[in-house]
Amino acid sequence: MARLNLLSPPYPENCLEQLEMGFPRGAQPAPLLCSVLKASGSLQQLSLDSATFASPQDFGLVLQTLKEYNLALKRLSFHDMNLADCQSEVLFLLQNLTLQEVDKMVVVVGGNAGLLALADVFSEDSSSSLCQLDISSNCIKPDGLLEFAKRLERWGRGAFGHLRLFQNWLDQDAVTAREAIRRLRATCHVVSDSWDSSQAFADYVSTM
């Protein structure tokens, strides 16, 4: 197992292919994390768990480093992280030629508007290689999902192989949601659920 002392940069170049990083509470020093990423040019899988940063600019710097230095990256997982403030940087990263799978993109797209911005990643002139995408828990509504599906159809391509849609607001219009998922299944494998958004909101309010 490789161990890195985060208090002693700069870090020597390494041959790590898989890296999982969990973070304690509090803002993380972006330059230190960027130094680790720059030294890990062979990285193929990266998982960041519960990372927070002092500003959106700091996290944007981390994403930019991934784009420029981790060219072999195939799988990226964000867990328990708010990515909404860096939406443009995340969308830019998704166009990485080698990136194939993104998990746990919670609040990165942020509803219908963000989902349609994400659709641009898969436009007809896109070079994205993404084949698995998890956009669960993003407050996506049926009409937005339907428009997303139509855009993929318009570009005449199978955007990716596997799409996860758990815990979105698709129950607000079941007919539209079914039509959206039907269209999406013509281009990819869709996994969804029958989540009750109104009950989830009521449960949330009751705990406040």
N, C-alpha and C positions, 0 to 999 in steps of 0.2 A: 504494500500500500504506500503510495506516495504521500509525503507530508510537506506542506508548505508553511513556513513561518511568515505570517502576514505582517509581522512587525519588522521584517528585514528585507525590504526591496533594495535594489532591483532583483528580480528573480531570474535564475538561469533558465535557458530554454529547456523544455522537457518534451517527452513523447506521450503525454497523457492523451488518451482517446475518450475517456469518460470522466466527468467531474460533477459531483453533487455537492452543493454548498448550502448549508443552513445558516441562518443569521440570528443573532440575539436581537432583542428589542433595541430600538434606537437607530438613528441614521448611520448608514455605512459610508466609509471613506471611498468614494468612487475612484480616485486615482490608484489606490491599492488594488482594488478589484480589476481595474483596467490593466495594471501591470501583470497580474496573474494571467489574464486572458491573452495579452500580447506574447507572453512566454509560452503559451500553450497552442502553438500553431497546428498541432495534429488533432486537436479536439474535435470529436464527432458527436458527442452527446453532452449536453449541459443542463443541469437542473438548478434553479435558484429558488430557494424556499424562504418565504417571509422576509425578503430583503426590502428595506426602506432606505430612502436617500434624502439628503437635506433639501434638494430641490429637483424639479423636473429636468433641469439642465444637467444635473449630475447623472441621473439615470439615462438621459439621452446620450451622454458621453459613453456610458457602458454599452448601449446598443450600437453606437457608431463604431466602437472598438470591435464588437462582434462582427459587424459587417466588413470591416477592413482587414482584420487580422485572423479571424477564425474561418477561413475559407473552406475548410473541410467539414464544417458543422452540418450535421444531418438532422439531429433531433434536439429540440429546445423545449424546456418545460418551465413555466412560471407558476408557482403555487403560492396562494395567499398573498398576492401582490396587486396593488392598484396601478394599472398601466395607462389609465385614461388620459393623464396629463402628457403622455409621450406618444399619442396615437400616431402622429406622422412618422416618428422614428421607427415605431413598431412596423407600420405598413411598409416602410422602406426596407427594413430588415427582412421581411417576408419575401422580398424579391431576390434574395440570395439564391444564386444558381444551384447550390447544393442542398439547401435546407428542404427536408422532406416531411418533417413531422413537427407540429407545434401543439403542445398540450396546455391545458389550464389557462387559456387566455381570458381569465375572468376580468370583466370591466374594461378590457382593452378596446372593444368596439363600441360599447356604451350605447345600446339601443339601435333603432333603425338607421339613423344617420351614420353611425359608425360602421354598421354592417355594409351599407352601400359604398362607403369609402373603401372598405375591405374588398369589395367586389372588383374595384379597379386593379387590384393586384393580379387578377386573373383575366385581364382584358386580352384581346386577340393578339396584341403585340408584347404581352408579358413574357418574361423569361423565367418566371417562378417554376421551381420543381416541387413545390409543396404537394404532398399527397395525403396527409392526414392533418385534420384541423379540429380543435376542440374549442367551441365558442359557447359553452354552457354558462348559465347564470349571467347573461348579458342584457337582460330586460328587452330582448328582441320580441317584437310583436308580429302577428301573422302577415299584415300587409307589407311590412319591411322584408320579411322572409320571402314572400311571393315575388317582390320586385328583384330581390337578390337572385332568385331562381331564374327569372326571366332574363336577367342580364347575362347569366351564364349560358342560357340557351341562345341568346342573340349572338354571342361570340362563338357559338358552335364548337365548344370544347368541353371535355370532361376536366373540370378544374382540379379535382383531387379524387382520391379513392375512397376516403372515409371522412365523414362529417358528424361530429357529436353536438347535439342541441339540447342537452338536459337542462331543466329548470329555467326555461324562458317563458315568456308570457303568451304562449301559443294557445292557451285555453280561452283567450278573450274573443276569438272568432274561429271556432273549430272548422268551419267549412273552408275558410281561406287558408288556414294552417294545413289542412289535408291536401288542398290543391298545390300549395307551395312544396310540401314534402313529396308529392307525386312527381312534380316537375324536377325536383332535385335528384330524385332516385333514378332519373334517366341519365344523370351525369356522374353520380357517386353513390356510395353506400351511406345511408343516413340512419343514425341511431338517436332516437328521441324518447320522450316519456309522456305520461299523462299528468304532469305536475299541476297542482291546484295553486295558482298564483295568489288568488284572493285569500285562501286559507293561510298560505305562507305569510302574507302581509299581516293578517289578523294575529297570527302567532307572534310575529315580530313586535307588533304594537303592544301586545299583552305583556311582553317582557320588559318594556321600557318603563 
